[in-house]
Amino acid sequence: MCGRVMAARFQYCRKYKQMSALRIALLTLLTMIAFAGNSVLCRIALKQTSIDAATFTSIRLVSGAVVLFSIATLLRTGRSGRGNWPSAFALFAYAAGFSFAYLSLSAATGALLLFGAVQATMIGHGIWSGERLRTQQLTGLVFALGGLVGLMLPGLSAPPLFGAVLMLAAGIAWGIYSLRGRESGDPTLVTSGNFMRSTVFALVLSLLLNSTANFDMVGAGFAIASGALASGLGYAIWYSVLPSLKATNAATIQLSVPVIAALGGIIFLGEVVTMRFALASVAILGGIALVILSKRQDER
């Protein structure tokens, strides 16, 4: 009798763990789709509607702040977290550069440049802080940087230079924001505070560019979806599953974002993936994966 009870409990625990693992996997996939969705939504809004990039940025950040504040208020974890102005400015710089870059870049190219710049900033900070890279990691870094350079080289399929530079700047800003985001406290509250502060910078930008501003209802809808769903809700879900993921696994999973964005661009925007983009993607994502996986081996 006792053996049967123990066996039943074992089966229940095993089934519960499997369900929990499935839930984490589904939520993680949903988050990656949301992050990639930012690129697709922004590109659709700026290409197919008449909304301007500054207005899109303001609406995105305001709607993201509202959703994150609402979620943080409802959850009430009891932990503290407020955010700060330097992080808020980095968040704004990312969002503004992101929007203006997508005036000329495809969803896939923009996502790849952004991700590459973010990871290069994070890795560069580690090197600056005294982290030593193994031969395997250096090889991966060379591949990734070579992919970025190859993507940017002049040619018929090269992305517009100004848009590419803006997206790289946005990626550096997001990398800085991520590095600064390691402060203690509830991550949803911290992000909510940073989003709320970033709206001040976004509204100032909109005022400065008021002469070229153009409000479009459909475009505003895409901006709200980007801020409220892809950003606000996306970050909230990500922070809920992050404790269940190892740091290395979390970094590796994010390699899927440019790929998902490329698929979204093909499906919703009719974008074509060029051979240059495909080769650059393999070099950049493969190189970053090599750095991340090598770092995991060091941590064992």
C-alpha positions in Angstrom: 0.0 0.0 0.0 2.8 2.4 1.0 4.6 1.6 -2.2 1.6 2.4 -4.3 1.2 5.7 -2.6 4.8 6.6 -3.1 4.6 5.6 -6.8 1.5 7.7 -7.3 3.2 10.7 -5.7 6.2 10.2 -7.9 4.1 10.1 -11.0 2.2 13.2 -9.9 5.4 15.1 -9.2 6.9 14.0 -12.6 3.7 15.0 -14.4 3.7 18.4 -12.6 7.3 19.1 -13.5 6.6 18.2 -17.1 3.6 20.6 -17.2 5.7 23.3 -15.5 8.5 22.8 -18.1 6.0 23.0 -20.9 4.5 26.2 -19.4 7.9 27.8 -19.1 8.8 26.8 -22.7 5.5 28.2 -24.1 5.9 31.5 -22.1 9.5 31.8 -23.3 8.4 31.3 -26.9 5.6 33.8 -26.5 8.1 36.3 -25.1 10.6 35.8 -28.0 7.7 36.3 -30.5 6.7 39.5 -28.6 10.3 40.9 -28.7 10.6 40.1 -32.4 7.1 41.6 -32.9 8.4 45.0 -32.0 10.5 45.1 -35.2 7.6 43.9 -37.3 5.0 46.3 -35.8 7.3 49.3 -36.0 8.2 48.5 -39.6 4.6 48.0 -40.6 3.5 51.3 -38.9 6.3 53.4 -40.5 6.0 51.8 -43.9 2.2 51.3 -44.4 0.8 54.2 -42.4 1.6 57.9 -42.2 2.6 58.1 -38.5 6.0 59.7 -37.9 8.8 58.0 -36.0 8.8 60.4 -33.0 5.1 60.0 -32.4 5.4 56.2 -32.7 8.2 56.3 -30.1 6.1 58.4 -27.7 3.0 56.3 -28.0 5.0 53.1 -27.6 6.8 54.2 -24.4 3.6 55.7 -22.9 1.6 52.6 -23.5 4.4 50.4 -22.3 4.7 52.4 -19.1 0.9 52.1 -18.4 0.8 48.4 -18.9 4.0 47.7 -16.8 2.7 50.0 -14.0 -0.7 48.2 -14.0 1.0 44.8 -13.9 3.4 45.8 -11.1 0.5 47.3 -9.1 -1.7 44.2 -9.5 1.1 41.8 -8.6 2.3 43.7 -5.5 5.3 41.4 -4.8 6.3 43.5 -1.8 9.8 44.1 -3.4 11.0 47.6 -4.1 12.2 49.1 -7.4 11.9 52.5 -8.9 14.2 52.8 -11.9 16.4 55.9 -12.5 16.9 58.7 -15.0 20.2 57.5 -16.7 18.6 54.1 -17.4 15.4 55.8 -18.6 17.5 57.9 -21.1 19.2 54.8 -22.3 15.8 53.2 -22.8 14.6 56.3 -24.7 17.7 56.4 -26.9 17.1 52.7 -27.8 13.4 53.3 -28.6 14.0 56.5 -30.6 16.9 55.1 -32.6 14.9 51.9 -33.2 11.9 53.8 -34.6 13.9 56.2 -36.9 16.1 53.3 -38.2 13.0 51.5 -39.3 12.1 54.3 -41.6 14.6 52.6 -44.0 15.5 49.2 -42.7 13.7 45.9 -43.2 12.4 44.2 -40.1 14.9 41.3 -40.4 18.0 43.5 -41.0 17.0 45.9 -38.2 16.5 43.1 -35.7 19.8 41.5 -36.7 21.8 44.8 -36.4 20.1 45.6 -33.1 20.8 42.1 -31.6 24.4 42.2 -32.8 25.0 45.6 -31.3 23.4 44.7 -28.0 25.6 41.5 -27.6 28.7 43.3 -28.8 28.1 46.0 -26.1 27.6 43.3 -23.4 30.7 41.3 -24.4 32.7 44.5 -24.8 31.8 45.5 -21.3 32.9 42.2 -20.0 36.3 42.5 -21.7 36.7 46.1 -20.4 35.9 44.8 -16.9 38.8 42.4 -17.1 37.0 39.3 -18.4 39.4 37.1 -20.4 38.1 35.4 -23.5 39.2 31.9 -24.5 40.3 31.1 -28.1 36.8 29.7 -28.8 35.2 32.9 -27.5 37.6 35.1 -29.5 36.8 33.1 -32.6 33.1 33.6 -32.0 33.5 37.3 -31.5 35.5 37.6 -34.7 32.8 35.8 -36.6 30.1 38.0 -35.1 31.9 41.3 -35.8 32.8 40.0 -39.3 29.1 39.3 -40.0 28.2 42.8 -38.9 30.9 44.3 -41.2 29.9 42.1 -44.0 26.3 43.1 -43.7 27.3 46.8 -43.8 29.7 46.7 -46.7 28.6 48.8 -49.7 26.7 46.9 -52.4 23.2 46.5 -54.0 21.9 44.5 -51.0 23.5 46.6 -48.3 21.1 48.2 -45.8 20.9 52.0 -45.9 23.9 53.4 -44.0 22.1 56.0 -41.9 19.4 53.6 -40.8 22.0 50.9 -40.0 24.0 53.4 -37.9 20.9 54.4 -36.0 20.0 50.8 -35.3 23.5 50.0 -34.1 23.3 53.1 -31.8 19.9 51.8 -30.6 21.5 48.4 -29.9 24.4 50.0 -27.9 21.8 52.0 -25.9 19.9 48.8 -25.2 23.1 47.1 -24.1 23.9 49.9 -21.7 20.3 49.7 -20.4 20.6 46.0 -19.8 24.0 46.4 -18.0 22.5 49.1 -15.8 19.4 47.0 -15.2 21.3 44.7 -12.9 20.2 46.7 -9.9 18.4 45.0 -7.1 14.6 45.2 -6.8 11.6 43.9 -8.6 12.5 43.9 -12.3 8.9 44.7 -13.4 8.8 47.7 -11.0 12.2 48.9 -12.1 11.3 48.6 -15.8 8.0 50.3 -15.1 9.8 53.2 -13.5 12.3 53.5 -16.4 9.5 53.4 -18.9 7.6 56.2 -17.1 10.7 58.4 -17.0 11.6 57.7 -20.6 8.2 59.2 -21.7 9.5 62.6 -20.7 12.4 62.4 -23.2 10.1 61.0 -25.8 7.5 63.8 -25.4 10.4 66.4 -25.6 11.5 64.8 -28.9 7.9 65.0 -30.2 7.7 68.6 -29.3 11.0 69.4 -31.0 9.9 67.6 -34.2 6.3 68.9 -34.0 6.6 70.6 -37.4 7.0 67.1 -39.1 4.7 65.3 -36.8 1.8 63.3 -38.3 -0.7 61.3 -36.3 -2.3 58.3 -37.9 -4.9 56.2 -36.1 -3.8 52.9 -37.5 -0.2 53.7 -36.9 -1.0 54.7 -33.4 -2.7 51.3 -33.0 0.5 49.5 -34.0 2.5 51.7 -31.6 0.1 50.8 -28.7 0.5 47.1 -29.6 4.3 47.5 -29.7 4.3 49.3 -26.3 1.6 47.5 -24.4 1.9 44.0 -25.8 5.3 43.4 -27.4 7.1 45.6 -24.8 5.1 45.9 -21.6 3.5 42.5 -21.5 6.5 40.9 -23.1 8.9 42.1 -20.5 6.5 41.1 -17.7 6.3 37.5 -19.0 10.0 37.4 -19.5 10.7 38.4 -16.0 8.3 35.7 -14.7 10.1 32.9 -16.5 13.7 34.3 -16.2 14.2 32.8 -12.7 13.5 29.4 -14.2 16.2 29.8 -16.9 19.9 29.7 -16.4 21.6 32.9 -17.5 23.4 31.1 -20.4 20.2 29.5 -21.6 18.4 32.8 -21.5 21.1 34.5 -23.6 21.0 31.6 -26.1 17.3 31.6 -26.4 17.4 35.3 -27.4 19.3 34.3 -30.5 15.9 33.3 -31.9 14.6 36.9 -32.0 16.2 38.0 -35.2 15.1 34.8 -36.9 11.5 35.3 -35.8 11.6 38.9 -36.9 12.9 37.8 -40.3 10.0 35.3 -40.6 7.5 38.1 -39.5 9.0 40.4 -42.2 8.5 37.7 -44.8 4.9 36.9 -43.8 3.5 40.4 -43.0 5.7 42.7 -45.2 6.7 40.5 -48.1 10.4 41.1 -47.4 13.0 39.0 -49.2 15.9 37.4 -47.4 19.1 38.1 -49.4 22.1 35.9 -49.5 24.1 38.6 -47.8 21.6 38.7 -44.9 21.6 34.9 -44.6 25.4 34.7 -44.4 25.6 37.6 -42.0 23.0 36.0 -39.8 24.9 32.7 -39.7 28.1 34.6 -38.8 26.6 36.9 -36.2 24.3 34.5 -34.5 26.7 31.6 -34.7 29.6 33.7 -33.4 27.5 35.0 -30.4 26.3 31.5 -29.7 30.0 30.3 -29.6 30.8 33.1 -27.1 27.8 32.2 -24.9 28.3 28.4 -25.0 32.1 28.8 -24.3 31.3 31.0 -21.3 28.9 28.3 -20.0 31.8 25.8 -20.1 33.9 28.2 -18.0 31.2 28.5 -15.4 31.0 24.7 -14.9 
